[in-house]
Amino acid sequence: MEHEKVAASLAELGNSHRLSVFRFLVKAGYEGASVGEIQKELGIPASTLSHHLARMTKVGLIRQEKHSRTIVCIPEYKHLENLIDFLQEECCTGIQIGHNPEPL
């Protein structure tokens, strides 16, 4: 995953409302949740929620599907997996064998 795409996704998740929305959608599972369900559960005003969802969609954290008159938001689990993989890909590669760093 490209460094800039990771940075953009993490920046969007750095907002408290967007992080709450994303965590709610991850809990909802592969079926996602409607915008109304998100709004009801998290108490975010409709215009504000719309803004947050648009930003999350733009960086690929979620996708939106229209089902009749309802908009359903679905987390992009592959994108989440790619973010996690990016953050972990060089885990422990800088530690020398036999070196025991002091705990923080």
Number of C-alpha atoms within 10 A of each C-alpha: 10 9 9 9 13 18 13 16 20 15 12 18 19 11 12 10 17 19 16 14 24 22 13 18 21 19 12 15 12 13 12 22 21 19 18 15 14 22 16 12 11 14 11 15 10 14 8 11 20 14 12 19 20 14 18 22 18 14 18 18 22 22 17 17 12 10 9 6 6 12 14 18 25 22 27 18 15 11 17 17 11 14 21 12 13 15 11 10 10 9 10 8 8 7 10 9 7 6 7 8 8 5 4 3
